Amino acid sequence: MSNNNKEYLAQRQLKGGTAGWLLLAGLGVSYVISGDFAGWNFGIAEAGWGGFAIAAVLMAIMYLTLVLSLAEMSAAIPAAGGGYSFARQAMGPAGGYLTGLAVLIEYALAPAAIVIFIGSAVEALTGFNGPWVYALFYLAFVGIHLAGVGEALKVMMVISGLAVLAIIATAVVLVANFDASNLFDVAVTDAAGASDFLPLGWYGVWAALPFAMWLFLAVEGVPLAAEEAKDPAKDVPKGIIGAMLFLLFTALLVVVLVPGAGGAQAMGSSAVPLVDALNVTGNTSLATAVNILGLAGLVASFFSIIYGYSRLVFALSRAGYLPRSLSITTERKVPARALIVPAIFGFVVSLSGEGDLILAMAVVGATVSYALMALSHIMLRIKQPDLVRPYKTPGGMITSGVALVLSLIALTGVYAFDPRAFLYTVVLFFIGAAYYFGYSAKHLVAKSADEEFAMLADAEADLAASN
């Protein structure tokens, strides 16, 4: 490797050996946990409880099969780019970039939506809201990330733990107030296929899919921490699967117990369903506590997704897909510019105040990336059967095939719910694709993923020897 390449990569190093599997599982939970507090319940308004339950089961299957596929690829290709790195190995530079772009749309937009919801939560508690609240949260949490990855992940674990505690406490209290008839109090319409179980018919199930995704959205970001894991081949698969299993448990708690105690009709339009269910059942003291801890859930997801986008921007920049200056790391091995530049973008987007629209756009980016990542798993199994796979996906290509089909169905569900979100995201995708084909395709650091990984390994070996 040339001295130029060594110098280039020496300026772009993350701090390896920082995160074990438990910290990675905590990262996966914190990505998602805010979705348990609110957002998913609007799917009940689209489909009734029965229709939403079907949508939630379908999305749970999609995420579980995707996570099992990602676990295999993350053990075989432990790089900070996550899904982008897998797709580049399977589909070449263009496929890698388009997958990375889809993930980037999801991860850059999601914090902008979440900070709007944080603003609403702060307003409910203090009366204050507006752009300065958004700016304060961006500044605070980007600042913690700038201090170093170990510090950031530990802070995130504490915040996530508080949010999980609120969900479990709510579930324990609501069990005593559960009444199955509350699940079916939505009036039956004349929609095709409508019944007591499906009051808004089969179309409602389709439109509810994006809301069911909120129960798991962004868990796929765990592999973005691969280069900072202690033992990537073991820790990343255990971390992402552990996170997914725990999220299945919390999803079951909120989807069954909250409308079962508070009523499906009321919960379908609630901005704070856990809080409202506790108030309806007379548990007002706990409702106040959960309202405060719900803010912790939003903060946990906001905080962790900032981490996720910074590692993705770092990886895309280091490879030459995005401007190379974005991947320069500080003395603390933190990609400062990859943290700050998307934060500025997210803050500007948040000024629109359109939290629901922004999150729906993030879901479009997510579903496109899921389809491409599942396809990458299938292609790697076919094209590189001898690739060393420390963990193998149960069911192999059948499992990733299920994830591929369900992700494409989920993508159409966003269109069924909000065509604007679908079309705006397509515009973003075309702008990003034009940048690649017009400029960055000619300025890549390495011709293939293998070449880039070999360069990284050489640079890390040289740095270790010099230290």
Buried (B, 14 or more C-beta within 10 A) or exposed (E): BEEEBBEBBBBBBBBBEBBBBEBBBBBBBBBBBBBBBBBBBBBBBBBBBBBBBBBBEBBBEBBBBBBBBBBBBBBBBBBBBBBBBBBBBBBEBBBBBBBBBBBBBBBBBBBBBBBBBBBBBBEBEEEEBEBEBBBBBBEEBBEBBBEBBBBBBBBBBEBBBBBBBBBEBBBEBBEEBBEEEBBBBBEBEEBEEBEEBBBBBBBBBBBBBBBBBBBBBBBBBBBBBBBBBBBBBBBBBBBBBBBBEBBBEBBBBBBBBBBBBBBBBBBBEBBBBBBBBBBBBEBEEBBBBBBBBBBBBBBBBBBBBBBBBBBBBBBBBBBBBBBBEBBBBEEEBBBBBBBBBBBEBBBEBBEEBBBBBBBBBBBBBBBBBBBBBBBBBBBBBEEBEEEEBBBBBEEBBEBBBBBBBBBBBBBEBBBBBBEEBBEBBEEBBEEBBEBBEEEBBEEBBBEBBEEBBEBBEBBBEBEEEEE
